Amino acid sequence: MKPTLVVMAAGVGSRYGGLKQIDPVGPSGEIIIDYSVYDAILAGFGKVVFIIRRDIEQDFKSAIGSHFEGRIPVEYVFQELNKLPAGFQPPADRTKPWGTGHAILCCKDKVKEPFAVINADDFYGQESYAIISRHLSELSASSTDYCMVGYAIRNTLSDHGSVTRGICELDSRGNLKSVVERFKIEKTAAGARFADERGVWQPLTGDEIASMNMFGFSPAVFRELERMFPEFLSANMRNLKSEFLLPSLADRMIKDGLCALKVLRTSERWFGVTYKEDKPEVIANVRKLVDAGKYPRKLWT
């Protein structure tokens, strides 16, 4: 069974401004999603599901959908604030999406096979797609042996500001033991550092494993998300910035004994457009990969 690639593209992108998911970075006008889907096809994925907002639907489809015609089946689902369980209504003043866990829950009717989850605006690298595809191709639709691609945190940082990362602890078998979301991580000469809950800087070596929201699941995960989401809403409905986040949910499922989550280490360097100032570096990195023969100069011919 070929796995499906689920692309989370409903984010507002408030720090960057504009519809960053369709901003060109390649030499022939390619966007990051083009490279993601290209790598996924190369790795053996059989379908792509885009999670988007209704208000960007036409722009998104015209900029992206035509690229993949005849190459891989594509479907769309919508993440909307009012897409909630029975008995819940979103606060009138809420504008922030409910988070990555909610995004995945929105595609449960379209995904019936093991699937990988990625962010639309993150470049993960060919090795990462290959290793997660191998794991998912051996997974049954009811298995709870999930996975995550883990990056050395030094390979995931921006030169232009702090980032949020899930810092992972592994057990002796290479399974995820816990993941803690750190909301202010930045580069240092020695590696990296993060600000703890008191605002005190704590050092990182740079070798710590970071989650970049590249997870692999079977459809069995929807059952747990459906159970946990109403609990989250009951506790957080009035917190307008609260989010139902995948790393935290994975951490909870592991601790509750509901799944195992293998960490698939990659040597790839992640890059993405977190800040406007990141874009020239992303363009330069893509150019290096094209010049090295990793990608054709014109991706879709």
VEXTORTI-337151 format. One record per residue (C-alpha): chain; x, y, z. Coordinates in nm, 3 decimals. Example, Ala and Ser with C-alpha at 12.3 -4.5 7.8 and 13.67 -1.06 7.14 Angstrom:
BEGIN
+-------+---------+---------+---------+
! chain !      xx !      yy !      zz !
+-------+---------+---------+---------+
!     A !   1.230 !  -0.450 !   0.780 !
!     A !   1.367 !  -0.106 !   0.714 !
+-------+---------+---------+---------+
END
This chain:
BEGIN
+-------+---------+---------+---------+
! chain !      xx !      yy !      zz !
+-------+---------+---------+---------+
!     A !   0.000 !   0.000 !   0.000 !
!     A !   0.144 !   0.335 !  -0.106 !
!     A !   0.139 !   0.599 !   0.169 !
!     A !  -0.032 !   0.937 !   0.134 !
!     A !   0.134 !   1.274 !   0.186 !
!     A !  -0.074 !   1.519 !   0.392 !
!     A !   0.038 !   1.880 !   0.350 !
!     A !  -0.070 !   2.131 !   0.616 !
!     A !  -0.113 !   2.459 !   0.429 !
!     A !  -0.381 !   2.641 !   0.628 !
!     A !  -0.143 !   2.849 !   0.842 !
!     A !  -0.185 !   3.222 !   0.848 !
!     A !   0.188 !   3.299 !   0.824 !
!     A !   0.151 !   3.612 !   1.034 !
!     A !   0.525 !   3.663 !   1.095 !
!     A !   0.599 !   3.647 !   0.723 !
!     A !   0.300 !   3.821 !   0.568 !
!     A !   0.111 !   3.715 !   0.259 !
!     A !   0.044 !   3.371 !   0.122 !
!     A !   0.394 !   3.233 !   0.178 !
!     A !   0.291 !   2.880 !   0.075 !
!     A !   0.288 !   2.988 !  -0.294 !
!     A !   0.594 !   3.214 !  -0.291 !
!     A !   0.850 !   3.106 !  -0.559 !
!     A !   1.195 !   2.985 !  -0.445 !
!     A !   1.315 !   2.770 !  -0.738 !
!     A !   1.499 !   2.879 !  -1.056 !
!     A !   1.189 !   2.824 !  -1.273 !
!     A !   0.935 !   2.965 !  -1.030 !
!     A !   0.895 !   2.652 !  -0.816 !
!     A !   0.762 !   2.683 !  -0.463 !
!     A !   0.863 !   2.476 !  -0.162 !
!     A !   0.554 !   2.255 !  -0.201 !
!     A !   0.668 !   2.165 !  -0.554 !
!     A !   0.988 !   2.020 !  -0.414 !
!     A !   0.798 !   1.843 !  -0.135 !
!     A !   0.565 !   1.669 !  -0.378 !
!     A !   0.849 !   1.592 !  -0.618 !
!     A !   1.043 !   1.425 !  -0.335 !
!     A !   0.730 !   1.239 !  -0.221 !
!     A !   0.666 !   1.098 !  -0.570 !
!     A !   1.031 !   0.993 !  -0.591 !
!     A !   0.996 !   0.819 !  -0.252 !
!     A !   0.686 !   0.622 !  -0.359 !
!     A !   0.391 !   0.816 !  -0.214 !
!     A !   0.064 !   0.751 !  -0.394 !
!     A !  -0.154 !   1.054 !  -0.317 !
!     A !  -0.135 !   1.409 !  -0.183 !
!     A !  -0.396 !   1.570 !   0.042 !
!     A !  -0.367 !   1.946 !   0.094 !
!     A !  -0.522 !   2.097 !   0.407 !
!     A !  -0.605 !   2.460 !   0.325 !
!     A !  -0.844 !   2.742 !   0.416 !
!     A !  -1.144 !   2.813 !   0.196 !
!     A !  -1.040 !   3.175 !   0.149 !
!     A !  -0.715 !   3.073 !  -0.026 !
!     A !  -0.868 !   2.785 !  -0.225 !
!     A !  -0.868 !   2.941 !  -0.572 !
!     A !  -0.523 !   3.098 !  -0.543 !
!     A !  -0.383 !   2.777 !  -0.403 !
!     A !  -0.533 !   2.552 !  -0.669 !
!     A !  -0.433 !   2.776 !  -0.959 !
!     A !  -0.076 !   2.811 !  -0.831 !
!     A !  -0.026 !   2.448 !  -0.731 !
!     A !  -0.289 !   2.200 !  -0.852 !
!     A !  -0.204 !   2.221 !  -1.221 !
!     A !   0.158 !   2.123 !  -1.148 !
!     A !   0.062 !   1.772 !  -1.043 !
!     A !  -0.195 !   1.679 !  -1.308 !
!     A !  -0.116 !   1.333 !  -1.439 !
!     A !   0.165 !   1.289 !  -1.186 !
!     A !  -0.009 !   1.203 !  -0.859 !
!     A !  -0.372 !   1.214 !  -0.736 !
!     A !  -0.449 !   1.530 !  -0.535 !
!     A !  -0.732 !   1.606 !  -0.295 !
!     A !  -0.818 !   1.910 !  -0.081 !
!     A !  -0.974 !   1.945 !   0.262 !
!     A !  -1.049 !   2.260 !   0.458 !
!     A !  -0.943 !   2.354 !   0.809 !
!     A !  -1.204 !   2.593 !   0.943 !
!     A !  -1.265 !   2.742 !   1.286 !
!     A !  -1.621 !   2.609 !   1.299 !
!     A !  -1.523 !   2.252 !   1.206 !
!     A !  -1.573 !   2.131 !   1.563 !
!     A !  -1.735 !   1.838 !   1.743 !
!     A !  -2.107 !   1.857 !   1.826 !
!     A !  -2.178 !   2.093 !   2.114 !
!     A !  -1.888 !   2.333 !   2.049 !
!     A !  -1.888 !   2.673 !   1.880 !
!     A !  -1.575 !   2.885 !   1.820 !
!     A !  -1.550 !   3.216 !   2.011 !
!     A !  -1.659 !   3.507 !   1.793 !
!     A !  -1.322 !   3.679 !   1.840 !
!     A !  -1.105 !   3.375 !   1.758 !
!     A !  -0.902 !   3.407 !   1.435 !
!     A !  -0.613 !   3.166 !   1.500 !
!     A !  -0.651 !   2.811 !   1.359 !
!     A !  -0.696 !   2.532 !   1.614 !
!     A !  -0.353 !   2.385 !   1.543 !
!     A !  -0.186 !   2.098 !   1.361 !
!     A !  -0.376 !   1.824 !   1.546 !
!     A !  -0.705 !   1.976 !   1.432 !
!     A !  -0.567 !   2.008 !   1.078 !
!     A !  -0.499 !   1.634 !   1.065 !
!     A !  -0.840 !   1.555 !   1.209 !
!     A !  -0.997 !   1.752 !   0.924 !
!     A !  -0.866 !   1.502 !   0.666 !
!     A !  -0.990 !   1.181 !   0.831 !
!     A !  -1.254 !   1.120 !   0.563 !
!     A !  -0.997 !   1.150 !   0.281 !
!     A !  -0.714 !   0.937 !   0.425 !
!     A !  -0.764 !   0.561 !   0.460 !
!     A !  -0.398 !   0.451 !   0.434 !
!     A !  -0.079 !   0.522 !   0.633 !
!     A !   0.025 !   0.882 !   0.580 !
!     A !   0.302 !   1.132 !   0.637 !
!     A !   0.233 !   1.484 !   0.762 !
!     A !   0.438 !   1.788 !   0.661 !
!     A !   0.419 !   2.167 !   0.682 !
!     A !   0.363 !   2.340 !   0.348 !
!     A !   0.641 !   2.593 !   0.395 !
!     A !   0.917 !   2.357 !   0.515 !
!     A !   1.183 !   2.197 !   0.294 !
!     A !   1.260 !   1.853 !   0.441 !
!     A !   1.500 !   1.697 !   0.190 !
!     A !   1.490 !   1.381 !  -0.022 !
!     A !   1.641 !   1.151 !   0.241 !
!     A !   1.362 !   1.239 !   0.484 !
!     A !   1.087 !   1.139 !   0.241 !
!     A !   1.266 !   0.816 !   0.154 !
!     A !   1.303 !   0.698 !   0.514 !
!     A !   0.949 !   0.785 !   0.621 !
!     A !   0.805 !   0.624 !   0.307 !
!     A !   0.987 !   0.298 !   0.383 !
!     A !   0.842 !   0.292 !   0.735 !
!     A !   0.486 !   0.372 !   0.624 !
!     A !   0.491 !   0.124 !   0.335 !
!     A !   0.530 !  -0.157 !   0.589 !
!     A !   0.252 !  -0.026 !   0.816 !
!     A !  -0.103 !  -0.162 !   0.827 !
!     A !  -0.401 !   0.074 !   0.836 !
!     A !  -0.468 !  -0.021 !   1.200 !
!     A !  -0.110 !  -0.018 !   1.331 !
!     A !  -0.008 !   0.218 !   1.612 !
!     A !   0.364 !   0.193 !   1.529 !
!     A !   0.399 !   0.555 !   1.423 !
!     A !   0.713 !   0.746 !   1.330 !
!     A !   0.870 !   1.089 !   1.311 !
!     A !   1.164 !   1.223 !   1.114 !
!     A !   1.409 !   1.376 !   1.359 !
!     A !   1.656 !   1.652 !   1.271 !
!     A !   1.964 !   1.769 !   1.458 !
!     A !   1.840 !   2.100 !   1.593 !
!     A !   2.143 !   2.285 !   1.456 !
!     A !   2.009 !   2.197 !   1.108 !
!     A !   1.670 !   2.360 !   1.170 !
!     A !   1.741 !   2.713 !   1.293 !
!     A !   1.690 !   3.052 !   1.130 !
!     A !   1.959 !   3.321 !   1.113 !
!     A !   1.691 !   3.589 !   1.145 !
!     A !   1.505 !   3.520 !   1.466 !
!     A !   1.391 !   3.266 !   1.720 !
!     A !   1.190 !   2.955 !   1.629 !
!     A !   0.964 !   2.703 !   1.800 !
!     A !   1.075 !   2.341 !   1.803 !
!     A !   0.971 !   2.020 !   1.974 !
!     A !   1.283 !   1.890 !   2.154 !
!     A !   1.281 !   1.510 !   2.168 !
!     A !   1.404 !   1.254 !   2.417 !
!     A !   1.460 !   0.902 !   2.282 !
!     A !   1.469 !   0.567 !   2.459 !
!     A !   1.735 !   0.299 !   2.404 !
!     A !   1.546 !   0.157 !   2.103 !
!     A !   1.526 !   0.487 !   1.919 !
!     A !   1.161 !   0.545 !   2.001 !
!     A !   1.033 !   0.883 !   2.109 !
!     A !   1.013 !   0.898 !   2.487 !
!     A !   0.893 !   1.256 !   2.523 !
!     A !   0.877 !   1.581 !   2.330 !
!     A !   0.876 !   1.926 !   2.484 !
!     A !   0.773 !   2.228 !   2.279 !
!     A !   1.022 !   2.513 !   2.319 !
!     A !   0.895 !   2.846 !   2.190 !
!     A !   1.207 !   3.062 !   2.170 !
!     A !   1.515 !   2.888 !   2.029 !
!     A !   1.799 !   3.074 !   1.861 !
!     A !   2.147 !   3.009 !   1.726 !
!     A !   2.459 !   3.072 !   1.930 !
!     A !   2.830 !   3.031 !   1.857 !
!     A !   2.829 !   2.715 !   2.073 !
!     A !   2.515 !   2.564 !   1.920 !
!     A !   2.181 !   2.701 !   2.034 !
!     A !   1.984 !   2.819 !   2.334 !
!     A !   1.621 !   2.849 !   2.442 !
!     A !   1.434 !   3.066 !   2.689 !
!     A !   1.260 !   2.859 !   2.957 !
!     A !   0.927 !   2.935 !   3.125 !
!     A !   1.096 !   3.197 !   3.347 !
!     A !   1.262 !   3.365 !   3.049 !
!     A !   1.605 !   3.232 !   3.152 !
!     A !   1.831 !   3.120 !   2.867 !
!     A !   1.926 !   2.753 !   2.868 !
!     A !   2.206 !   2.613 !   2.647 !
!     A !   2.166 !   2.349 !   2.376 !
!     A !   2.452 !   2.164 !   2.208 !
!     A !   2.286 !   2.170 !   1.865 !
!     A !   2.283 !   1.790 !   1.844 !
!     A !   1.945 !   1.754 !   2.018 !
!     A !   1.675 !   1.592 !   1.805 !
!     A !   1.404 !   1.830 !   1.691 !
!     A !   1.058 !   1.753 !   1.560 !
!     A !   0.973 !   1.947 !   1.244 !
!     A !   0.616 !   1.819 !   1.216 !
!     A !   0.716 !   1.542 !   0.976 !
!     A !   0.518 !   1.259 !   1.134 !
!     A !   0.401 !   0.925 !   1.004 !
!     A !   0.069 !   0.776 !   1.118 !
!     A !  -0.189 !   0.516 !   1.026 !
!     A !  -0.561 !   0.605 !   1.015 !
!     A !  -0.583 !   0.462 !   1.369 !
!     A !  -0.458 !   0.800 !   1.493 !
!     A !  -0.788 !   0.966 !   1.402 !
!     A !  -0.966 !   0.772 !   1.675 !
!     A !  -0.736 !   0.919 !   1.941 !
!     A !  -0.754 !   1.270 !   1.799 !
!     A !  -1.133 !   1.253 !   1.801 !
!     A !  -1.121 !   1.155 !   2.167 !
!     A !  -0.869 !   1.420 !   2.273 !
!     A !  -0.998 !   1.720 !   2.076 !
!     A !  -1.321 !   1.771 !   2.277 !
!     A !  -1.113 !   1.749 !   2.597 !
!     A !  -0.882 !   2.018 !   2.461 !
!     A !  -1.174 !   2.241 !   2.362 !
!     A !  -1.341 !   2.209 !   2.701 !
!     A !  -1.021 !   2.321 !   2.874 !
!     A !  -0.906 !   2.589 !   2.627 !
!     A !  -1.205 !   2.736 !   2.445 !
!     A !  -1.161 !   3.085 !   2.589 !
!     A !  -0.784 !   3.092 !   2.532 !
!     A !  -0.777 !   3.253 !   2.189 !
!     A !  -0.417 !   3.149 !   2.122 !
!     A !  -0.440 !   2.787 !   2.238 !
!     A !  -0.358 !   2.521 !   1.978 !
!     A !  -0.414 !   2.147 !   1.950 !
!     A !  -0.055 !   2.063 !   1.847 !
!     A !   0.083 !   1.739 !   1.701 !
!     A !   0.405 !   1.719 !   1.908 !
!     A !   0.213 !   1.757 !   2.234 !
!     A !  -0.046 !   1.503 !   2.120 !
!     A !   0.225 !   1.253 !   2.023 !
!     A !   0.385 !   1.304 !   2.363 !
!     A !   0.055 !   1.233 !   2.537 !
!     A !  -0.023 !   0.923 !   2.330 !
!     A !   0.320 !   0.778 !   2.405 !
!     A !   0.291 !   0.844 !   2.778 !
!     A !  -0.058 !   0.691 !   2.782 !
!     A !   0.075 !   0.378 !   2.610 !
!     A !  -0.144 !   0.427 !   2.304 !
!     A !   0.134 !   0.406 !   2.046 !
!     A !   0.504 !   0.366 !   1.978 !
!     A !   0.673 !   0.636 !   1.774 !
!     A !   1.002 !   0.553 !   1.602 !
!     A !   1.238 !   0.845 !   1.548 !
!     A !   1.386 !   0.821 !   1.199 !
!     A !   1.702 !   1.031 !   1.206 !
!     A !   1.793 !   1.228 !   0.899 !
!     A !   2.115 !   1.404 !   0.807 !
!     A !   1.924 !   1.654 !   0.593 !
!     A !   1.927 !   2.023 !   0.668 !
!     A !   1.577 !   2.162 !   0.707 !
!     A !   1.504 !   2.508 !   0.575 !
!     A !   1.197 !   2.722 !   0.543 !
!     A !   1.062 !   3.075 !   0.532 !
!     A !   0.983 !   3.161 !   0.891 !
!     A !   1.079 !   3.526 !   0.839 !
!     A !   1.094 !   3.738 !   0.522 !
!     A !   1.470 !   3.754 !   0.562 !
!     A !   1.490 !   3.374 !   0.528 !
!     A !   1.374 !   3.374 !   0.167 !
!     A !   1.707 !   3.467 !  -0.003 !
!     A !   1.880 !   3.188 !   0.190 !
!     A !   1.612 !   2.936 !   0.089 !
!     A !   1.652 !   3.039 !  -0.276 !
!     A !   2.031 !   3.000 !  -0.245 !
!     A !   1.997 !   2.656 !  -0.083 !
!     A !   1.762 !   2.536 !  -0.355 !
!     A !   2.003 !   2.666 !  -0.618 !
!     A !   2.286 !   2.466 !  -0.462 !
!     A !   2.077 !   2.148 !  -0.475 !
!     A !   1.986 !   2.213 !  -0.839 !
!     A !   2.351 !   2.281 !  -0.927 !
!     A !   2.448 !   1.956 !  -0.750 !
!     A !   2.204 !   1.761 !  -0.967 !
!     A !   1.952 !   1.679 !  -0.693 !
!     A !   1.674 !   1.849 !  -0.887 !
!     A !   1.626 !   1.950 !  -1.251 !
!     A !   1.644 !   2.321 !  -1.324 !
!     A !   1.281 !   2.307 !  -1.436 !
!     A !   1.110 !   2.072 !  -1.192 !
!     A !   0.795 !   1.998 !  -1.393 !
!     A !   0.838 !   1.946 !  -1.766 !
+-------+---------+---------+---------+
END
